[in-house]
Amino acid sequence: MSEDMRVKAADIDAVMADAKIFFLDVREPKEIEELGSYAGYVNIPMSQLESRLGELPKDRPILTA
């Protein structure tokens, strides 16, 4: 991924205020429990992502963490 497609940490709040953004957290539940996450995220662990691709929106930008 090119650097111009990355969201800088300082810009996360502004990006998340955009209701069109789908925030996908691909960490395992234990990682989220230990480290926390951002309100409004959808958790689909990386280990399940391929089998759950149908749950992702096709009409919205997806921000992953």
Secondary structure, 3 states (H helix, E strand, C coil): CCHHHCCCHHHHHHHHCCCCCEEEECCCHHHHHHHCCCCCCEECCHHHCHHHHHHCCCCCCEEEC
